[in-house]
Amino acid sequence: MTQEDTAASRSGGHLSERSDLSSVVVASAEIELGGDDANYDANSLKEAAAAAADTIDETKEEEFDVIKLPESTHTLLFTAPIKSPAFRFSFTIAALSILCLLLALSNNIILRGGGEIPANVGMAVKVAQYASIFIALLMEEEIPTGLYLLRRIPKAYFKSKFPELCYHKFVASCVLRICVGYLFLVNVLFILMRAREVLDIFFDFIALQFLQQLDDIAFNLARMGVFSKSLRAETTNKYFRTEFKKEVDKAEKSRRISLFLKAIYFMNLIGLLCGQIYVSRKQSRGDYQCKSITVIIKDEVWEDSVVQVPGKDIEKMVLIYPYFNGHYNQDGSSHDGRPVYVEQNKFDGTEFSTKVPAQIKYCKSIRAWVFTHEYIRKRKSNSTRDDSDCPWLLRSEETDVFDIEEVQGPWQIWAGVIGRTDVDIVCNECSEDADCNLNGVCKNDGKCECYNNEEGVTFIGPHCEVRLKDDCRTIYGELYNDTWSVVPTPWDDKGLWQSYDRPVYRYQGGNPLINDTDVVVLAYSGDRWFGVRQRQGERLFSKEGQEFLKAAATNYHAFWDRALQNGTVVVSDATTKDTPVGVDFYRIGERGDQFGPYGALYPLQLNNQTGRGVFRCTDSRPVVYADALPFPNITGSGRRISHTEELFDTYLWLGDPN
């Protein structure tokens, strides 16, 4: 008898049973009606119909509970002999499927975007992520299939049907299915956590589904005879036609199987939801974004910036944008779904205590990251609209990125008119010692602990990128051989007075033009070294003045302290050097509209030589021979060259030629 005949017979039998049941219902109704119309009981007729319906439902349930072995190469793992081509074929397909899923997982974990979870994603992506969890559970069928087979086909039942087969191989095949299923779900979770676009999620799902269904595709091809006759025979043998019917005396067991499968689905759902909720929560808090950054704005100047401090009149100040270079930390707040970065002090990168800091935040209205300060405005007149919803001083190109490190291209800058400039943003966190330039150790909190006096070098900066050699703790001016030394502080772990991640140097002596009661320091101010003189400043370094000095050092800001206007007498070229050594300096002369923002600048280098610098690290004096000089006015032993400036009137010792 063919399979079609068997199916027709079974169908005919079911139809016959239903006809008999219908006859019972009709006969019952006739008996009730034929007896006495007055004694007709409608309830009896309803009960008879309900009983017949229950019988039909039970018959349907028995039909539904009849199962066969899945048509998959996983089934061949226990139906085919181990040394047969069918077993080798099915084993190869299973290994290939697992290998591809593992490669996909390694790509999701290691390769994609450096293995990093995006800082945050848009609402459309979030909705797609949670919707995809339910889609994934509907797509995944290996786990429920494996568990269902194990629960429905116990060892005794399996042996009664296939005494020649090994039950342990059957169990191993089901376990393999379950492992492949969970490997699929793990891939799904990592895809969702790292998703940046909606279509990326769905395309990745299609690829995963293909990998998971390799066994079904290969089985169907083998059944069609694509590979070999022996494989076709194995895929059409009796094992795939054998039915496993529900054991009628174990209805409670069937109910437990159903509950068990529902519980597994629920646990998988909870696991995926918990993983995604955990990641989404951390994204919304900004945990996947850099907590601390260093911002470096190029040497841009706005000479007529409008400043209005509460309680004071509006005034115009020279805004040198590099004054605002330095550390910016997240303060825990957010703006338009992105974290707000707040300017930190220039001494040790912690919060200001007396200054109002600048901010870097995202403005959705202009789709850009912006640099802003609540006291600095574009216009003096209140009648002129000043982008009140987002009053920016610098803004990035239009972007929707959540991570400020991903901002690309030049920024627009306000300097009375809109210009363009480069803004470098570097994360201050580390993940390995190499991020500390091998000049320190990356700690568990993601911060570099820089070496102190390692082989005669002390390292400072968020990535230990600034080198202070012991030989350069004291530097010497070329004109007077005057000495300048770093300033020790008892309230810093490095014991150094720092400004913008550079050491501060204090004049010690040797220059006859500097009053010994004055304090003169060389301090970095964002991109230039300033020579600042404080008249009668000795009291700052007395025991009584330490608290005042600490407050001044930890709250120093070149813009708000008006460093250029208050006491700065010399200024360097724009530089990123670690110390003043090798940097050209200039005396600040006349000021006014005729001159640049720093005033008239007079070189301090010997013979106005560009690139000669003013300071050196050691006490050794450079030897310059007469034939190397561009002027001939050199006579006598122990020769001196006269060099006269408005600030300096000095002689430079060139050494004894003998």
N, C-alpha and C positions, 0 to 999 in steps of 0.2 A: 504494500500500500504506500502510495506516495504521500509526501507531506501535505500536498493540497487536499488529498482525499481525507487524511486524518483531520485536517482543519475543518473540512466540510462536515465530517461526521460529528466532530465536537460541537460545531455550530448547530447542526441539526439536533443533537441531543439537548443542547441548552434551550433551543426553541421548543422542543417537545416538553421539557420540564416546565417551561413557562406556560405552555398551553394547558397542561394538567393542573397547574396551580390556579389558572384562571377558571377552569371548570369547577374546581372546588369552591371558589368564591361564588360563582353563579349558582351552583347547586345549593349552597348554604342559603343564599338569598331566596331561592325558590321554595325551599322547605319552610322558611319563616313566613313567606307570603301566602303559601298554599294552606297553611294551617288555619289561620283566622286573621282576617284583616285587622280586626279590633285589637288582636294581641301582637300586632306587628311591632317589632323592637328595632328601631333604627340603629341603636348602639351595637347590637349583635352583628349587624351587617358591617359596621365600621371596624369592629374588632377582627372580623374574619378577613377583611381587606388588608388591615395592618399586618396581620400574621403572614398573609401571603407575600406582602411587600418585603417583610423581614427575611423571609426564605429566599426571595430573589436577591436581596442585598448580600446575604451570606454566600450565595452562589457566585455573585460578582466578586466578592472579596477573595474567594478561593481561586477564581480565575486570575485575579490581580497578583496574588501571592505566589503563583507559579513562576519560578525564575529559572534561567539557564545561565551557563557560564558566559561571561562577557566575551565578545568577539574582539580579542586584543592579543597582541604578541605577548603580553604579560601572562595570559592563560597558557600559552605554549611552553612557558617555563616549567610547568608541572605536568602537562599532558604529553610533551614530547620527551623521548629519551635524551639523556644528557649528551651523548655522543652524536646525536642526529643533527643534520643541517638545520632543522627547524628550531632546535634549542639554541644553536649557535647564532642563528639569525635573530631570534627573539632577544637573546642576551646582548647582541650587538646593538639592537635598537634601544633597549633599556639603558645600556651604558652611554649611548650617544645622547639620549634624552637628558640623562642626569648630567653629563658633561656640559651640554649646552646651557642647562639651567644654572650650573655652578659658574660657568663663564659669565653668564648674564649677571649673576649675583656679585661676582668679583668686579665686574664693570660698574655696577651700581655703588659698591662700597668703596672701591679704590680709585677707579679711573675717572668717573664722571665728576667734573668740576673739582678734582682733587679730593673727591669723597666727601665734600662738604654739603651740609644741608643749607639751602638758600636762606639768606637773612630773613626774608618774609616773602609772601606771595599775595597776589590780588584776590579779591573776593571770588571771581569766577573760578580761579584755580582751587580755592578752598572748597567751593561747592562740588567741583569735579572730584576732588580727593575723597570726600565723604561718600559721594554717590558711587564712586568706583569700588569702594569697599563692598557694597552690596552686590555690585555687578561681579566682582571677583568671586564671591561666595557662590553665586549662581553658576559661574563658568566652571568652577573647580568641581570635578566629579570623582577624582581618584580617591580622595579620603572617604567619602560616604560609600563608594563602591567597595573598597577594601574592607571597611568595617562591617558593612552589611553582609558581605559574603562570609566573613568570619563568624558573625552572630547567627546567620541563617543556616550555615552548613557545618554542623559539628562533626567531629571525627568519625563517629559511628555512622552517621548518615552518609558522609562522604565515602567511607569504605563499603557501605552497602551498595552504592552506585558504581564505584570504581575501585574494586578490590585490588586491581593491578597497579594503581597509582600510589604515590607517596604523599601522605597528608601533610608532612612537614614542608614539602616543596610548595604545596598549596598555600600554607600559612606564610612561607617566605615570599611568595608572589603577592599576597595581599599586603604584607608589610612593605614591600617595595612600592606598591601603589600609594600607600599612605605617606611614605617618605617623599615620593615625587610630588604628591599633593601639597605637603607642607613646604617643600622647597619652592613650589610655585607661589604659595602665600607669602613666604619670606621675601621673595623677589618683589611681589606686589607691594609689600609694606615699604621696602626701600625705594621703589619707584615713586610711590606716593610722597614719601618724606622728602625726596630730592626733586620733585616735579617743579618746573618753573612755568610751563605752558600747558593749557588744557589738552591740546592735540598730542603733546608728548605722552601724556598719560594713556590715551586711547591707542596710539600707535604701539606703545610698549606692551599694552595688554594683548593686542593682536599677536605680537611676536611671541609672548609667553604662552598664549593659548596654542599656537602652532607647535611650540616645543613640547608642550604637555600631551598633545594628541598625536605625536609621532607614532606611538604604538598602534593606534587605531588606523591611521593612514597606511602604515606598513602592512597591517593585517589585511586590509581590503585589497591592496595591491597583490599580496600573496594569494588571496582567494581567487582573484581574477587570472591567476597563472602568469603574472608578469615576471616572476623570478625563476620558478622551476615547478615541475610537476609534483615533486615530493612535498614542496611547501604548500601547493594547492591541496594536496591530499590531506596534509596535517590540519589545514584550516577548515576542512569540510568533513572531518571524521565525526564519530558518534558523540564525542564528548560535548560538542557544541549543540547537539540536538536533545541531550538528556535534560529532563525537567526535574526540578526540585520543588516539590509541593509543600504547602504549609501543613505542619503536623496539627491535626484537628484537636488533639488532646492537650495542646500547649498554647492556648490562646493568650494566656498571661505572659508567656515568653515572647510572643509576637508583639504584645503591647510594650514590653520592656525594651525590645529592639527599637521600636519607634521612638520611645522616649530617649533612648541612648543616642540615636542619631540626631534628634533635635537638640540634645544637650551638647553634642559635639559642634553642631552648627552654631549654637549660641556662644560656646566658648571661643570658637574661631572669630566670631563677630566681635565679641568683647575684646579679644586680644588685638585685633586690627584697629578697632576704635580707640582703645587705650593708647596704643603706640602713636596713632595719628594725633590724638588730642594732646598727648604729651609734647609732641614736636610743635604743634600749632601754638600751644601755650608758651613755649620757650621762644618761638618766633615773635609772638606778640609782645613779649617782654624785651625783645632785642638781645636775647642771649646768644644768638648766632651772628651778631654783629660785633665788631671790635668795640670794646668798652673805652679804650683810650687811643687817641690818634695824635700825631704830630702834623701840624699844618704849616706849610712853608709858602708864603705869598711872595712873589717876585718884587723887585725894587720899584714899586709903583707909588706915586705921590699924588694926593689931592690937596692943593695948597689952600683952598678956601672951604674946608669942611665946616658944616654947620653943627654946632654942639650946643645942646640945651640940657644942662644939669638941673634937676628939680630945685626950685627955690633961687635960681640964679638967672641972669639975663642970657639971652642967646649970644654966642660969640663964635668967631671964625678962628679955626686952628689949622695948622699944617698937619694933615693926616698922612703919615708915612706908613703905608700898609704893613710892611714887615714888622712894625712895632707889635702887631697882633699875632706874629708867628709864635709857635710853641705848642704846648700840650692842651688838648681839649678832651674832656671826659664826659661820658653819658651821666646825666644827673637823675636818671630814673623816670623822667617825663618823656612824653612823645608829642609830636605835632603832625597831623595828617598821616598817622599810621607809621611814622618813622621816629627813631630816637632823636633827642635833642642833645647836641654836644656843647658843653660849656667851657669857656676859656679858663685855664688854671694859672696859678701864679708862676712867675718866671724863675723862682728860686729852686723849688723842689717838685713842681708839678702838682701841688695840692691846691685846695680852694683858696681864693682870695678872702681876706677877712675885712678889708676896707675898700676894695675896688669892686665896681659893678662890671662883670665880665661880658665879653662878646659871646654870641651864640652862632652855631651852625645848625640849621634845621631844614626840613623839607616843606615846601609850600605847594600844595596841590593846585592852587589857583593859577600858578604860572608854570606848574610841572617842572620845578627845578629845586635843587639844593641851594640854599642862600647863606651868606655871611651877613650878620646884622648886629647892631648895637642899639639899645633903646634910647641912648642919649645922642646919637649921631643921626642927623637928618639930611635929606638931599637939598631941601629948600628952606630958606629962612622964613618966607611968608606962610602964614597959616592958611591963606586962601588957596594956595597951590596944593593940589592933591599929590601926596607923597607915597603912593602905593600903600595906603594905610592898612590894607589887609595883609601886606607882606613887604615892609619897607627894607629892601635889600641894599647892600653896598657891593657885594659880589654875588653873582648867581651863575650856576652851571648851565650847560646846554639843557634843553628840554629832555627829561628822562622820567621813567617810572621806577627806576631801580630803588630797592630798599637799602642796599648796602652802599654807603658813601664811597667806599674804596672802588666800587665799580663805575663811578662817574668818569666819563671820558671826555676828552676834548678840552679846549680852552674855556675859561670862565669870562663872563662879562664883568667889568669893573666900573664903578661910578667914580669919576674924577672931575665932576662938573659936567662932563658928557660921558656917554657910554664908550668904553674902550674894551680891549681884550687883553687877557693876561693868562699866565699859567699858574696853577695852584697845585702843589704837590701835597698829597695826603698819604701818610704812612701809618700803619697800625703799630701801636707801641707794644703789642703782645708778642710772645714768643711761643714756639712749640718744641724747639730743640736748641741745643747750645749754638748751632750755626747761626740762628737768628740773633744771637748776642755777639756775632762777629768773632766767636771763639775767644772773646775777651771777658767772658763771664759765664755764669751758669743759669740756664733757664729753669726757674722754680715751678712748682706745681700750680701756682696761681697765675702762670702765664707771664710773669715779669722776670726781667733779667737782673741777676745779682752780679754786678760788675766787680772785677778783681780790683783790689786796693793794693797798690805798690807791688805789682807783679813784675818782677825783673826790672824794677826801677820805673814802672809805668803805672799810673792810676787811670782807670777808665770811668767815664761818666756818660750820661745820655741814656735814653730808654733802651737802646740796643748796644750800649757800651761802645759807641762809635767815636767818641771824643777821647783822644789820647793826651794825657798830661804826663810828660816825662819828668823825672826828678831833675834832670838838667835844665828843664824849662820852668821849674817852679820859681826861679828868679831869672828875669830877663834884663838885658842891658841895652840902653840906647846908644846908637852909633855916634851921635853928636857930642855928648858929654860923658859917655860911659856911665850914665845915670842908671840906678838900679830900681827894679820894680818886682815885687814879690806877690805870690798868691796870698789871699787873706784867710788865715785859719779861723774857723768858727767852732765853738763848742756845741752848737745846736744843730749840727749836720753830721750824718754818719760818715761822710767823706772828710769832714773837717775843713771844708772849703766853702767860701762864699762864691756862689754860682749865679749866673744870669743867663737865661736862654740857653742852658746846657753848656755854658762855657765858664771857665774860672775867671774870677775878677782879680785884677792886679792892682796893688796899691804902691804908689811912689814911695821909695825909701830914702833916697838922697842922691846927691851928685849933680843936680841941675841948679845952677845959681839963680835961675830966673823964677824958681818956685819957692815961695815962702815956707819955711819949715813948720809954721803953725797951720798951714793949709793942708787939706787932704785932697789928693788927686788920685783918681782911680781910672783904670782902663776897663770898661764894662761893655760886653756885647749887648746889642740892642735889636736883635732880630736878623740883621744881615750886615751890620757894620759895627766896628769897635768905636766907642765914644771915649774921649778923654774928658772926664768931668772933674771940675775943681769945686771943692767945698771950702769956702773961707772959714778959718778958725774951726776946722773940723776935727781937731785932735780929740775934743771931748767925746766924739762918737765912739772912739776906741778905748775910752777909759772904762773902768769897772762900772761907774754909774751910768754910762751911756750904752751898755750892752743891750738892754731891753729895747731902747729906742732903735739901735742899729739893727736888731733882729726884726723888729716890726717894719723898718724901712726896707731891709733886704728881702724879706718874704713877701712884701706887697709892692715891690718896685714894678712899675710899668712905664715904658719909655714914652708912651703917648700921654697918659693921664698925669704923669709926673713932669711933663713938659721938659724932657731931658735935653732936647736940642736947644731950647730957649734958656734953661736954667743951669748955667755953669759949664756947658760943653764947650771946650776950647779947641779940641782937635777931633777929627773924624777920619775914619779909614775908608778905603775903597770897599765896595760891596764884596763880601767874602764869606766863605763857609769854613775857613781855616779854624783849627782847634784853639790856637793861641794868636796873639798879635804878631808873632814872629813871621817875617817874610811878607808882611802886608804893608802897602804904601799908606802913609798918613798925610793929612793936610791940616794946616792951621786955618781955623775959621776966621775970616776977616770981615769985610763990610757985609751988611745985610740990606735987603731992600728989593724992590720990584725988578731992578736991573739984574739981580743975581738969582741963582738957583735956590731950591728950598733949603740948602745947607749954607747959603751965603757964598761969599767969595772964598775960594779954596786955594791956599798957598802950600805947595809941596814941602814936606819936611825931609825928604830924602836928600842925601848928599848930591850936590850938583843937579838937583831936580831929576835924578835918574828914575825913570819909570821901572818898577819891578825890583828896585834895590831893597826896598823895605827900610824900616827904622830900627827894629829891635832884633837881637840875636839871643840865643839861649845860654851861651857860655861866656866866661869872662875874657876869653881870648880876643885879641884885637885884630881886625883884618889888616893884612899888609897889602898896600897898593903901591906899585912902582911908578916912577915918573913917566916912563914911556907908555904906560897904559892909560894915562890921564889925557883928557882932551884939551888941557891948557898948560902953558909952559912956566907959570909963575911959581917955580919950586926952586929954592936955594938953600944951601947950608945943610949941616949935619943935624939929624933929628928934625927933619923938615916938617913944616906945618902948612896946611892949606887954609887960607882965609875963606870963611863962608859966612856971609852976613845976611840976616833976614830981620824982618820987623820983630819977630818973636825971639829969635836966637841970634847971638853975636858970639861966635865960638871958633875954636881951632880944633881940628881933628888930628889926633896923633896917628901917624901912618907907620911908625916903626923905624928902627935904625937900619939903614941899608947895609951896614957892615955886619 
